[in-house]
């Protein structure tokens, strides 16, 4: 992890976890944290399926209600993952600016 759960970087935003996940070729199940948005940027892949949907390099995915991701890949994959709590204890910029 980069932040959270023992990560080396500290953030003022509590509960945010940023990590890079490396997945070997094969079939895998990735558990998704409950009550969190999971944002995924695909760094490296060439034949990746997430929940039976083809995913390409440089795709960005936001997961809101899944409990797990079914991953199928014939090559190694690298994902940049940001987990953010649904409810925050502070006002976000979007709320301050009333977007």
C-alpha positions in Angstrom: 0.0 0.0 0.0 1.0 3.6 -0.6 -1.4 4.9 2.0 -3.5 3.3 4.7 -3.0 -0.1 6.3 0.7 0.4 6.9 1.4 2.4 3.7 4.5 4.7 3.7 2.6 7.9 2.8 0.3 9.8 5.2 -2.8 11.6 4.1 -5.1 14.1 5.9 -8.1 12.3 4.3 -8.9 9.5 6.7 -9.8 6.0 5.5 -8.4 6.4 1.9 -6.2 3.5 0.8 -4.0 3.7 -2.3 -2.2 0.7 -3.6 -0.8 -1.1 -6.7 -2.0 -4.6 -7.2 -0.1 -7.0 -9.4 -2.1 -10.1 -10.5 -0.6 -13.1 -12.3 -2.3 -14.8 -15.2 -5.3 -16.9 -14.2 -8.7 -16.7 -12.6 -8.9 -14.6 -9.4 -11.5 -13.1 -7.0 -10.7 -9.7 -5.6 -12.8 -8.7 -2.5 -14.2 -5.2 -2.6 -14.4 -3.2 0.7 -18.0 -2.6 1.9 -19.0 1.1 2.2 -16.1 2.2 -0.1 -15.8 3.4 -3.6 -13.1 1.4 -5.3 -11.5 3.3 -8.2 -9.2 1.3 -10.5 -6.8 2.5 -13.2 -5.4 -0.3 -15.4 -1.6 0.2 -15.7 -0.8 -3.0 -17.5 -2.9 -5.7 -19.2 -3.4 -7.2 -22.5 -6.3 -9.7 -22.0 -8.2 -8.7 -18.9 -11.8 -9.5 -18.0 -13.5 -8.0 -14.8 -16.9 -9.6 -14.1 -17.0 -10.8 -17.7 -16.3 -7.3 -19.2 -13.3 -6.7 -21.3 -11.0 -4.1 -19.8 -8.2 -2.4 -21.7 -4.9 -0.7 -20.5 -5.6 2.9 -19.4 -9.2 2.1 -18.5 -10.5 3.7 -15.3 -13.3 1.9 -13.4 -15.3 3.0 -10.4 -16.9 0.2 -8.3 -19.8 1.2 -6.0 -21.9 -1.8 -5.2 -20.0 -5.0 -6.0 -18.8 -7.2 -3.2 -16.1 -8.9 -5.3 -14.5 -8.7 -8.7 -14.1 -11.8 -10.8 -10.8 -11.4 -12.7 -9.7 -13.5 -15.6 -6.5 -12.8 -17.4 -4.0 -14.7 -19.6 -1.2 -12.2 -18.9 0.1 -10.4 -15.8 -1.9 -7.3 -14.8 -1.0 -4.2 -12.8 -3.8 -2.1 -11.2 -3.6 1.2 -9.4 -6.4 1.1 -6.8 -7.9 3.9 -4.6 -10.4 3.0 -1.9 -12.5 5.9 -0.5 -15.2 5.7 2.2 -18.7 6.5 1.0 -19.2 8.8 4.0 -16.6 11.3 5.0 -16.2 13.2 8.3 -15.3 16.4 6.4 -16.7 18.5 3.6 -15.3 17.8 0.2 -14.5 20.5 -2.4 -17.5 19.5 -4.4 -19.8 20.1 -1.5 -18.1 23.5 -0.7 -18.4 24.6 -4.3 -22.0 23.3 -4.5 -21.5 21.5 -7.8 
